[in-house]
Amino acid sequence: MTDLTTRYLGLSLRSPIVASSSPVTGDPDGWRALDDAGVGAVVLPSLFEEQIEQEAVEVDRMLATGAEAFGEAAGYFPELDSYNTGPDHYLARVAEAKAILSVPVIASLNATSSGGWVRYGRLLAEAGADAVELNVNLVATDPALTGTEVEAALVTMVTDVLDAVDVPVAVKLGPFWSSLGHLAARLDEAGVAGLVLFNRPFAPDIDLGALSVVPHLTLSEPDDLFLSLRWIGLLEGITADLAASSGIHDAPAVAKALLAGADVAMMASALLRHGPGHVATVLADLRTWMAEREYTSVDQLRGSVSARGVADPAAYVRANYLDTLTSYSSTFPT
């Protein structure tokens, strides 16, 4: 019998597929379907600090409207704590997910301030989340900041969160860092339990009719996996667990992520396209693939095709680059 169990963030998982943060992971029906399909863990949709702050601003504005009309005007409004101006709804959702799911629940946080990362990270842990994922979507727009300063600020923020919570913490990174390997090593030394590679960047578009900047959202495609494979292969030797994210659509993609050294493969776009039951199909196909190649467990499979056996990791990347170019050029007719 093929053993699909694995460990991620110190948690025992029954399978290496983790449902990443998406609308599929945001409601009880989705949780039950994912649980039935055999998912290893569920990452809830991100709690965004901006949404919480906006709620508070709107309530303050409402309370102030007409407050000076006459002496008792403010008395028409209930006390501020009657309103959901904090993360209470999300925290209740964490508790609800814990009650429904038989697998670990990972809360996701996307904050903007140092205090927000720490405060809300602590609240998510206290709400019962098995782990907290820091969804770092940082774009350094200030040209006066150096790459070293930006990296140091991130490490400081993560360290502050680690000091404030008593559950495992993962950091979900984007690929655009000047020295990703160095940053990963610093986060590893700080004590993060896992790194998620990668956060998909959503760049804006321009509406030519309205002459305005508009959001542009596209689901991932299978080719998006390759960047994660490269870096997981290069980082496989660090202490922190590694999660492959973006481009995981089928069993071959999961197998590739594990072979590169990932502990889990995170799936979101494929679930949005095919539904939560797609997890069961992928797991069945993965078992078949492993059995045909006489792999008996995920542990045996993991890291078999990483850079850990290469003395010079740069050569690992360079060789792949040259092989890619030469193999493509050889397809042209002579």
C-alpha positions as CSV (number, residue, x, y, z in Angstrom):
1,M,0.0,0.0,0.0
2,T,1.4,3.4,-1.0
3,D,1.9,5.6,2.0
4,L,1.0,9.2,1.2
5,T,1.4,10.6,4.6
6,T,3.8,13.5,5.1
7,R,4.7,16.2,7.6
8,Y,4.3,20.0,7.2
9,L,4.9,22.7,9.8
10,G,5.3,20.0,12.4
11,L,1.9,18.6,11.6
12,S,1.1,15.1,10.5
13,L,-0.8,15.1,7.2
14,R,-2.6,12.2,5.6
15,S,-1.7,13.4,2.1
16,P,0.8,15.8,0.5
17,I,-2.0,18.0,-1.1
18,V,-2.9,21.1,0.8
19,A,-5.8,23.2,-0.3
20,S,-4.3,26.7,-0.6
21,S,-6.1,29.9,0.3
22,S,-9.0,30.5,-2.2
23,P,-12.8,30.9,-2.2
24,V,-13.0,27.1,-2.1
25,T,-11.5,27.1,1.4
26,G,-13.8,29.8,2.7
27,D,-17.0,28.0,3.5
28,P,-18.3,24.8,5.3
29,D,-19.4,23.1,2.1
30,G,-16.0,23.5,0.6
31,W,-14.3,22.2,3.8
32,R,-16.5,19.1,3.9
33,A,-15.9,18.4,0.2
34,L,-12.1,18.8,0.6
35,D,-12.1,16.6,3.7
36,D,-14.0,13.9,1.9
37,A,-11.6,14.1,-1.1
38,G,-8.6,13.4,1.1
39,V,-6.8,16.8,1.3
40,G,-4.0,16.9,3.8
41,A,-4.7,20.4,5.3
42,V,-6.7,23.5,4.5
43,V,-5.4,27.1,4.3
44,L,-8.3,29.5,4.9
45,P,-8.7,32.6,2.8
46,S,-6.4,35.5,3.9
47,L,-7.4,37.9,6.6
48,F,-6.5,41.3,5.1
49,E,-5.6,44.1,7.5
50,E,-7.0,46.8,5.1
51,Q,-10.5,45.2,5.3
52,I,-10.5,45.4,9.1
53,E,-9.2,49.0,9.2
54,Q,-11.8,50.0,6.5
55,E,-14.6,48.7,8.6
56,A,-13.4,50.7,11.6
57,V,-13.1,53.9,9.6
58,E,-16.6,53.5,8.2
59,V,-18.2,53.0,11.6
60,D,-16.3,56.0,13.0
61,R,-17.6,58.1,10.1
62,M,-21.2,56.9,10.7
63,L,-21.0,57.6,14.4
64,A,-19.7,61.1,13.7
65,T,-22.4,62.0,11.2
66,G,-24.8,64.5,12.8
67,A,-23.2,64.0,16.2
68,E,-23.3,67.7,16.9
69,A,-26.9,68.3,15.8
70,F,-28.0,68.4,19.4
71,G,-26.8,67.2,22.7
72,E,-28.2,63.7,22.6
73,A,-27.5,62.9,18.9
74,A,-24.7,60.5,19.7
75,G,-27.0,58.5,21.9
76,Y,-29.0,57.3,18.8
77,F,-26.1,54.9,17.9
78,P,-25.2,51.8,19.8
79,E,-21.8,51.4,21.4
80,L,-18.9,50.8,19.0
81,D,-18.2,47.3,20.3
82,S,-21.6,46.3,18.9
83,Y,-20.1,46.5,15.4
84,N,-17.8,44.0,13.8
85,T,-14.9,46.4,13.4
86,G,-12.3,43.8,14.0
87,P,-11.4,40.3,12.9
88,D,-14.2,38.6,14.9
89,H,-15.9,37.2,11.9
90,Y,-12.7,35.6,10.6
91,L,-11.8,34.3,14.0
92,A,-15.2,32.6,14.3
93,R,-14.6,31.1,10.9
94,V,-11.3,29.6,12.1
95,A,-13.2,28.0,15.1
96,E,-15.9,26.7,12.7
97,A,-13.4,25.2,10.3
98,K,-11.7,23.4,13.3
99,A,-15.0,21.9,14.3
100,I,-15.8,20.6,10.8
101,L,-12.5,19.5,9.4
102,S,-10.6,16.4,10.4
103,V,-7.4,17.8,9.0
104,P,-5.2,20.7,10.2
105,V,-6.5,24.2,9.6
106,I,-4.0,26.9,8.6
107,A,-5.0,30.5,9.0
108,S,-3.7,33.0,6.4
109,L,-2.8,36.6,7.2
110,N,-2.0,39.5,4.9
111,A,-1.2,42.6,6.9
112,T,0.4,45.9,6.1
113,S,1.8,47.2,9.4
114,S,4.3,45.7,11.9
115,G,1.7,45.9,14.6
116,G,-1.0,44.3,12.4
117,W,1.2,41.3,11.6
118,V,1.8,40.7,15.3
119,R,-1.7,41.5,16.6
120,Y,-3.7,39.5,14.1
121,G,-1.2,36.7,14.0
122,R,-1.6,36.3,17.7
123,L,-5.4,36.4,17.5
124,L,-5.4,33.7,14.7
125,A,-3.3,31.4,16.9
126,E,-5.5,32.0,19.9
127,A,-8.6,31.2,17.7
128,G,-7.4,27.7,17.4
129,A,-5.6,27.6,14.1
130,D,-3.0,24.8,13.9
131,A,-0.6,27.1,12.1
132,V,-0.4,30.6,10.6
133,E,0.7,31.4,7.1
134,L,2.0,34.9,6.6
135,N,1.0,35.8,3.1
136,V,3.7,38.4,2.2
137,N,2.7,40.3,-0.9
138,L,5.4,43.0,-0.6
139,V,6.3,45.3,-3.5
140,A,9.1,47.7,-2.6
141,T,8.1,50.9,-4.3
142,D,10.4,53.3,-2.5
143,P,13.6,53.7,-4.6
144,A,15.4,55.0,-1.5
145,L,15.2,51.5,0.2
146,T,17.9,49.1,-0.6
147,G,17.3,45.4,-1.0
148,T,19.1,44.7,2.2
149,E,16.8,47.1,4.1
150,V,13.6,45.5,2.6
151,E,14.8,42.0,3.5
152,A,15.8,43.1,7.0
153,A,12.4,44.6,7.6
154,L,10.7,41.4,6.5
155,V,12.9,39.2,8.8
156,T,12.2,41.6,11.7
157,M,8.5,41.4,11.1
158,V,8.5,37.6,10.9
159,T,10.7,37.4,14.1
160,D,8.2,39.6,15.9
161,V,5.3,37.3,14.9
162,L,7.3,34.2,15.9
163,D,7.8,35.7,19.4
164,A,4.0,36.5,19.7
165,V,2.4,33.1,18.7
166,D,2.7,29.6,20.0
167,V,1.8,27.7,16.8
168,P,4.0,27.0,13.7
169,V,4.4,29.9,11.3
170,A,4.9,29.6,7.5
171,V,5.9,32.5,5.2
172,K,4.5,32.7,1.7
173,L,6.9,34.6,-0.5
174,G,6.9,36.0,-4.0
175,P,9.8,35.2,-6.4
176,F,11.1,38.8,-6.8
177,W,13.8,39.0,-4.2
178,S,17.4,40.1,-5.0
179,S,18.8,37.0,-3.2
180,L,16.0,34.6,-2.5
181,G,18.4,31.9,-1.2
182,H,19.8,34.3,1.4
183,L,16.4,35.5,2.5
184,A,15.2,31.9,2.8
185,A,18.2,31.1,5.0
186,R,17.6,34.1,7.2
187,L,13.9,33.2,7.7
188,D,15.0,29.6,8.4
189,E,17.5,30.8,11.0
190,A,14.7,33.0,12.6
191,G,12.7,29.9,13.2
192,V,9.9,29.8,10.6
193,A,8.4,26.3,10.3
194,G,7.9,26.5,6.5
195,L,8.3,28.5,3.3
196,V,5.6,28.6,0.6
197,L,7.0,29.1,-2.9
198,F,5.5,31.1,-4.5
199,N,2.9,33.8,-4.0
200,R,1.5,34.6,-7.4
201,P,1.9,38.3,-8.3
202,F,-1.3,40.0,-9.6
203,A,-0.3,43.0,-11.7
204,P,-2.9,45.6,-12.6
205,D,-4.2,46.2,-16.1
206,I,-5.3,49.5,-17.8
207,D,-8.9,49.9,-19.0
208,L,-8.4,51.8,-22.3
209,G,-12.1,52.9,-22.3
210,A,-12.2,54.3,-18.8
211,L,-8.5,55.2,-18.8
212,S,-8.1,53.7,-15.4
213,V,-6.1,51.1,-13.6
214,V,-8.2,47.9,-13.0
215,P,-7.5,44.6,-11.3
216,H,-6.4,41.7,-13.5
217,L,-6.9,38.2,-12.1
218,T,-5.9,35.0,-13.9
219,L,-5.8,31.5,-12.6
220,S,-2.5,29.7,-12.6
221,E,-1.4,27.4,-15.5
222,P,0.7,24.2,-15.3
223,D,3.8,26.0,-16.6
224,D,3.7,28.3,-13.5
225,L,5.1,25.3,-11.5
226,F,8.6,25.5,-13.0
227,L,9.8,28.5,-11.0
228,S,8.8,26.8,-7.8
229,L,10.5,23.6,-8.8
230,R,13.8,25.4,-9.4
231,W,13.9,27.0,-6.0
232,I,12.6,24.1,-4.1
233,G,15.3,22.0,-5.7
234,L,17.9,24.6,-4.6
235,L,16.5,25.1,-1.1
236,E,15.7,21.5,-0.2
237,G,18.5,21.3,2.3
238,I,17.2,24.0,4.7
239,T,15.5,23.1,8.0
240,A,12.1,24.7,7.2
241,D,9.5,22.7,5.4
242,L,8.8,23.6,1.8
243,A,5.5,24.0,0.0
244,A,5.2,24.2,-3.8
245,S,2.5,26.7,-4.8
246,S,1.2,27.8,-8.2
247,G,0.9,25.5,-11.1
248,I,-0.2,22.4,-9.2
249,H,-3.0,21.0,-11.3
250,D,-2.5,17.2,-11.5
251,A,-0.7,14.2,-10.1
252,P,2.5,14.7,-12.3
253,A,2.8,18.2,-10.9
254,V,2.5,16.9,-7.3
255,A,5.1,14.2,-8.1
256,K,7.5,16.8,-9.5
257,A,7.1,19.0,-6.5
258,L,7.9,16.1,-4.1
259,L,10.8,14.9,-6.3
260,A,12.3,18.5,-6.1
261,G,12.1,18.4,-2.3
262,A,8.7,19.8,-1.4
263,D,7.0,18.5,1.7
264,V,3.5,19.4,0.3
265,A,2.0,20.7,-2.9
266,M,-0.6,23.5,-2.6
267,M,-3.6,23.6,-4.9
268,A,-6.0,26.5,-5.6
269,S,-6.6,27.2,-9.2
270,A,-7.2,23.6,-10.1
271,L,-9.8,23.4,-7.3
272,L,-11.5,26.6,-8.6
273,R,-11.7,25.0,-12.1
274,H,-12.6,21.4,-11.2
275,G,-14.1,21.6,-7.7
276,P,-12.8,20.2,-4.4
277,G,-13.4,16.6,-5.5
278,H,-10.4,17.0,-7.9
279,V,-8.2,16.2,-4.9
280,A,-9.4,12.6,-4.9
281,T,-8.6,12.2,-8.6
282,V,-5.1,13.6,-8.2
283,L,-4.4,11.4,-5.2
284,A,-5.5,8.3,-7.0
285,D,-3.3,9.1,-10.0
286,L,-0.4,9.9,-7.7
287,R,-0.7,6.5,-6.0
288,T,-0.8,4.8,-9.4
289,W,2.3,6.7,-10.6
290,M,4.2,5.9,-7.4
291,A,3.3,2.2,-7.5
292,E,4.4,1.8,-11.1
293,R,7.8,3.2,-10.1
294,E,7.9,1.2,-6.9
295,Y,7.9,4.2,-4.6
296,T,6.3,3.1,-1.3
297,S,6.0,6.4,0.5
298,V,6.3,10.2,0.1
299,D,9.4,10.1,2.3
300,Q,11.1,7.8,-0.2
301,L,10.1,10.1,-3.1
302,R,10.9,13.5,-1.6
303,G,14.0,15.2,-2.8
304,S,15.1,12.6,-5.2
305,V,15.7,15.1,-8.0
306,S,16.9,18.2,-6.0
307,A,20.2,20.0,-6.1
308,R,21.4,18.4,-2.8
309,G,23.8,16.1,-4.6
310,V,25.4,19.0,-6.6
311,A,28.5,20.6,-5.2
312,D,27.8,23.9,-6.9
313,P,24.1,24.9,-7.0
314,A,24.8,27.6,-9.5
315,A,26.0,24.9,-11.9
316,Y,22.7,23.0,-11.4
317,V,20.8,26.1,-12.6
318,R,23.3,26.9,-15.3
319,A,23.2,23.4,-16.7
320,N,19.4,23.4,-16.9
321,Y,19.5,26.8,-18.6
322,L,21.9,25.6,-21.3
323,D,20.0,22.3,-21.8
324,T,16.8,24.2,-22.3
325,L,18.2,26.5,-24.9
326,T,20.1,23.9,-26.8
327,S,17.2,21.5,-26.8
328,Y,14.8,24.1,-28.2
329,S,17.2,25.4,-30.9
330,S,17.7,21.8,-32.1
331,T,14.1,21.7,-33.2
332,F,14.6,24.2,-35.9
333,P,15.0,22.8,-39.4
334,T,18.5,23.0,-41.0
